[in-house]
């Protein structure tokens, strides 16, 4: 195997430092910048242009060749179309998971091979082990930044020949390396929000693609509390932006507990959070890393959203790629359309889409 690495460079500090570390480790490094979304912001600026300028600066300093490739069409077909259909179905999707499976470790990896890559690399905070042709996705040393959650759908062929240079570093150490080496991205803010929406107002963005249908906001007792502006704009457990402030004095807050798509009703609760808790969930599209376990029932830990602590669970396989997860402790706001991701002490064991939840089954 040669030593040519094509690294996905976003114009952020993580991928910049990852490129530097690969070069220092003696690899022949090529930077590849992806455009997944063609659009200008309200000031007529395309944020991708600014990011590409940062990639150029870093590559010039490190003396690396770089390329830019446009995957907007693939992104629309493979990620954005699913994103919209999930919102239409009243669910809350996670496009970053899909982007990794469908773009970064799909067309991106294929393009890297055309450039002669022996390996592909990214600036994700996670580790990988390649032993006897078995590829295990491992947790990062910095548990606060660990990004295995977003990679839960990757397959064995996609994980082969992948390098994650930041696996043993904390975010603070990455910024320090960037400063010390004078990288243009050293002080750049982390990007937040969904990749293609960026910092823009999410409701305004979604309005361009899906017609919003107003409807009633009811309490679980059936009392009318107000009007919603379209079910897709709300997610389970949401407290802000309900427009119900002061309806019951200041004791406790309103939050979303349920969406009834068929009747276009948003259900809310005031102060009492118990309706948000569930004891288990059913999962579909389960992708096991590196492969399915031998047992049909097993113990592990799970996360139901990115920033969550791992929770002890019992998993029962119900089909080829479906399973039921029973929680040791009731979990708050486990949301349909998001991913349930499984772990052991060191590795990410894969994940799947949350289809429904239950109480005291």
URKANOR-V941701 format. One record per pair of residues at least 4 apart in sequence whose ideal C-beta (glycine too) atoms are under 6 Angstrom apart, sorted by sequence separation. I is the first residue (numbers start at 1). J is the second residue. D is the distance in Angstrom with one decimal. If there is no record, write none. Layout:
i={I | I}
j={J | J}
d={D | D}
This chain:
i={40 | 41 | 71 | 74 | 75 | 76 | 77 | 95 | 98 | 99 | 100 | 102 | 103 | 104 | 105 | 113 | 154 | 169 | 193 | 206 | 218 | 219 | 229 | 234 | 288 | 318 | 327 | 10 | 22 | 40 | 59 | 75 | 86 | 100 | 103 | 112 | 130 | 154 | 169 | 178 | 197 | 200 | 260 | 293 | 303 | 318 | 343 | 9 | 23 | 40 | 140 | 218 | 219 | 269 | 317 | 318 | 22 | 59 | 86 | 129 | 139 | 179 | 303 | 342 | 112 | 178 | 197 | 216 | 217 | 315 | 316 | 139 | 217 | 258 | 301 | 302 | 19 | 83 | 244 | 257 | 315 | 341 | 55 | 109 | 127 | 137 | 217 | 301 | 302 | 340 | 7 | 83 | 242 | 256 | 257 | 313 | 314 | 339 | 35 | 214 | 215 | 126 | 137 | 239 | 254 | 313 | 340 | 125 | 214 | 299 | 325 | 52 | 79 | 239 | 254 | 312 | 338 | 5 | 125 | 212 | 213 | 226 | 298 | 212 | 226 | 237 | 238 | 252 | 257 | 336 | 33 | 79 | 225 | 252 | 257 | 297 | 79 | 125 | 236 | 125 | 126 | 135 | 296 | 5 | 9 | 33 | 125 | 126 | 210 | 234 | 248 | 79 | 124 | 334 | 3 | 4 | 5 | 6 | 7 | 8 | 9 | 31 | 78 | 135 | 3 | 135 | 6 | 145 | 140 | 141 | 31 | 75 | 142 | 231 | 203 | 304 | 71 | 234 | 31 | 74 | 310 | 38 | 128 | 29 | 30 | 31 | 32 | 33 | 34 | 35 | 36 | 37 | 286 | 36 | 71 | 128 | 285 | 304 | 34 | 127 | 286 | 126 | 228 | 284 | 302 | 303 | 23 | 36 | 237 | 11 | 124 | 127 | 283 | 302 | 125 | 16 | 20 | 69 | 119 | 120 | 121 | 282 | 300 | 301 | 11 | 123 | 225 | 11 | 119 | 281 | 300 | 280 | 9 | 280 | 218 | 220 | 280 | 279 | 105 | 215 | 216 | 217 | 218 | 100 | 215 | 100 | 213 | 217 | 279 | 101 | 97 | 105 | 277 | 281 | 96 | 277 | 97 | 276 | 278 | 276 | 283 | 289 | 289 | 288 | 287 | 286 | 285 | 284 | 285 | 283 | 284 | 284 | 281 | 282 | 34 | 282 | 281 | 280 | 278 | 279 | 278 | 30 | 237 | 236 | 95 | 236 | 18 | 6 | 15 | 6 | 14 | 6 | 4 | 4 | 4 | 5 | 6 | 7 | 8 | 2 | 5 | 1 | 58 | 84 | 58 | 57 | 54 | 54 | 153 | 156 | 90 | 22 | 92 | 21 | 87 | 18 | 18 | 47 | 137 | 136 | 149 | 135 | 134 | 17 | 149 | 37 | 17 | 17 | 20 | 13 | 16 | 16 | 90 | 90 | 13 | 12 | 13 | 152 | 152 | 149 | 152 | 152 | 148 | 138 | 138 | 136 | 137 | 97 | 92 | 93 | 94 | 91 | 92 | 94 | 91 | 92 | 86}
j={44 | 45 | 75 | 78 | 79 | 80 | 81 | 99 | 102 | 103 | 104 | 106 | 107 | 108 | 109 | 117 | 158 | 173 | 197 | 210 | 222 | 223 | 233 | 238 | 292 | 322 | 331 | 15 | 27 | 45 | 64 | 80 | 91 | 105 | 108 | 117 | 135 | 159 | 174 | 183 | 202 | 205 | 265 | 298 | 308 | 323 | 348 | 15 | 29 | 46 | 146 | 224 | 225 | 275 | 323 | 324 | 29 | 66 | 93 | 136 | 146 | 186 | 310 | 349 | 120 | 186 | 205 | 224 | 225 | 323 | 324 | 148 | 226 | 267 | 310 | 311 | 29 | 93 | 254 | 267 | 325 | 351 | 66 | 120 | 138 | 148 | 228 | 312 | 313 | 351 | 19 | 95 | 254 | 268 | 269 | 325 | 326 | 351 | 48 | 227 | 228 | 140 | 151 | 253 | 268 | 327 | 354 | 140 | 229 | 314 | 340 | 68 | 95 | 255 | 270 | 328 | 354 | 22 | 142 | 229 | 230 | 243 | 315 | 230 | 244 | 255 | 256 | 270 | 275 | 354 | 52 | 98 | 244 | 271 | 276 | 316 | 99 | 145 | 256 | 146 | 147 | 156 | 317 | 27 | 31 | 55 | 147 | 148 | 232 | 256 | 270 | 102 | 147 | 357 | 27 | 28 | 29 | 30 | 31 | 32 | 33 | 55 | 102 | 159 | 28 | 160 | 32 | 171 | 167 | 168 | 59 | 103 | 170 | 259 | 233 | 334 | 103 | 266 | 64 | 107 | 343 | 72 | 162 | 64 | 65 | 66 | 67 | 68 | 69 | 70 | 71 | 72 | 321 | 72 | 107 | 164 | 321 | 340 | 71 | 164 | 323 | 164 | 266 | 322 | 340 | 341 | 62 | 75 | 276 | 51 | 164 | 167 | 323 | 342 | 166 | 58 | 62 | 111 | 161 | 162 | 163 | 324 | 342 | 343 | 54 | 166 | 268 | 55 | 163 | 325 | 344 | 325 | 55 | 326 | 265 | 267 | 327 | 327 | 154 | 264 | 265 | 266 | 267 | 150 | 265 | 151 | 264 | 268 | 330 | 153 | 150 | 158 | 330 | 334 | 150 | 332 | 153 | 332 | 334 | 333 | 340 | 349 | 350 | 350 | 350 | 352 | 352 | 352 | 353 | 352 | 353 | 355 | 354 | 355 | 108 | 356 | 357 | 358 | 357 | 359 | 359 | 115 | 333 | 333 | 194 | 335 | 123 | 112 | 123 | 115 | 123 | 117 | 116 | 117 | 118 | 119 | 120 | 121 | 122 | 118 | 121 | 118 | 183 | 209 | 184 | 184 | 184 | 185 | 287 | 290 | 231 | 165 | 235 | 165 | 232 | 165 | 166 | 198 | 289 | 290 | 303 | 290 | 290 | 174 | 306 | 196 | 177 | 178 | 181 | 178 | 183 | 185 | 259 | 261 | 185 | 185 | 188 | 339 | 341 | 341 | 350 | 351 | 348 | 346 | 347 | 347 | 348 | 339 | 335 | 337 | 338 | 336 | 337 | 339 | 337 | 338 | 337}
d={5.1 | 5.4 | 5.4 | 5.5 | 5.1 | 4.8 | 5.9 | 5.8 | 5.3 | 5.0 | 5.0 | 5.2 | 6.0 | 4.9 | 5.4 | 5.6 | 4.5 | 4.5 | 5.7 | 5.8 | 5.9 | 4.5 | 5.9 | 5.4 | 4.5 | 4.7 | 5.0 | 5.1 | 4.5 | 6.0 | 4.3 | 6.0 | 4.7 | 5.9 | 5.9 | 4.0 | 5.5 | 5.3 | 5.3 | 4.2 | 6.0 | 5.5 | 4.2 | 5.5 | 4.7 | 5.7 | 5.8 | 4.6 | 4.9 | 5.0 | 4.2 | 5.9 | 5.7 | 5.2 | 4.9 | 5.6 | 4.9 | 4.2 | 3.7 | 4.7 | 5.2 | 4.6 | 5.8 | 4.1 | 4.8 | 3.7 | 5.0 | 6.0 | 4.7 | 5.5 | 4.8 | 5.8 | 4.3 | 3.9 | 3.7 | 5.6 | 5.7 | 5.2 | 4.4 | 5.2 | 5.4 | 3.6 | 6.0 | 5.3 | 3.5 | 5.6 | 5.2 | 5.6 | 4.7 | 5.9 | 5.1 | 4.8 | 5.3 | 5.8 | 4.7 | 5.1 | 4.6 | 4.7 | 5.1 | 5.8 | 5.5 | 5.0 | 5.9 | 5.4 | 5.1 | 5.6 | 5.3 | 4.0 | 5.8 | 5.8 | 5.8 | 5.9 | 5.4 | 4.6 | 5.3 | 4.3 | 5.4 | 5.3 | 5.8 | 5.8 | 5.7 | 5.9 | 5.6 | 3.0 | 5.3 | 5.8 | 4.6 | 5.7 | 4.3 | 5.5 | 5.3 | 4.7 | 5.7 | 2.5 | 5.7 | 4.8 | 5.3 | 4.3 | 5.8 | 5.6 | 5.4 | 5.6 | 4.8 | 4.6 | 4.3 | 4.8 | 4.8 | 4.6 | 6.0 | 5.0 | 5.4 | 5.5 | 4.6 | 5.0 | 5.0 | 4.6 | 5.3 | 4.8 | 6.0 | 5.9 | 5.3 | 5.9 | 3.9 | 3.8 | 5.7 | 5.7 | 5.2 | 5.1 | 5.7 | 4.8 | 4.8 | 6.0 | 4.2 | 5.1 | 5.4 | 4.7 | 5.5 | 5.8 | 5.3 | 5.2 | 5.4 | 4.9 | 5.8 | 5.2 | 5.3 | 3.7 | 5.3 | 4.5 | 5.9 | 4.6 | 5.3 | 6.0 | 4.5 | 5.9 | 5.4 | 5.4 | 5.8 | 5.5 | 5.6 | 6.0 | 5.6 | 5.3 | 4.3 | 5.2 | 5.5 | 5.0 | 5.8 | 4.1 | 5.6 | 3.0 | 5.5 | 3.5 | 5.1 | 5.3 | 5.4 | 4.5 | 5.9 | 5.4 | 4.9 | 5.8 | 4.2 | 5.5 | 5.1 | 4.7 | 3.9 | 5.9 | 5.8 | 5.0 | 5.1 | 5.4 | 5.7 | 5.8 | 4.7 | 4.4 | 5.6 | 5.8 | 5.8 | 5.8 | 5.6 | 3.7 | 5.4 | 4.8 | 5.7 | 5.7 | 5.9 | 5.5 | 5.9 | 5.7 | 5.6 | 4.1 | 5.5 | 4.1 | 4.1 | 5.4 | 5.0 | 5.6 | 5.7 | 5.2 | 5.3 | 5.1 | 5.0 | 6.0 | 4.2 | 4.3 | 4.7 | 3.5 | 4.9 | 5.9 | 4.8 | 4.0 | 5.3 | 5.1 | 5.1 | 4.7 | 6.0 | 5.2 | 4.6 | 5.4 | 3.7 | 5.6 | 5.7 | 6.0 | 3.3 | 4.6 | 5.6 | 4.7 | 4.2 | 3.6 | 3.5 | 5.5 | 3.4 | 4.0 | 5.6 | 5.6 | 5.0 | 4.6 | 5.4 | 4.2 | 4.7 | 4.4 | 5.2 | 5.2 | 5.5 | 5.7 | 5.8 | 3.9 | 5.6 | 5.3 | 4.9 | 5.9 | 5.3 | 5.6 | 4.8 | 4.3 | 4.3 | 4.3 | 5.6 | 5.7 | 5.1 | 5.7 | 5.9 | 6.0 | 5.0 | 4.8 | 4.8 | 3.9 | 5.1 | 5.3 | 6.0 | 5.1 | 4.9 | 4.5 | 4.9 | 4.0 | 4.5 | 6.0 | 5.5 | 5.8 | 4.5 | 5.1 | 5.6 | 3.1 | 3.7 | 5.7 | 5.4 | 5.2 | 4.5 | 5.6 | 5.0 | 4.9 | 5.6 | 4.7 | 4.7 | 5.7 | 3.0 | 5.9 | 5.0}
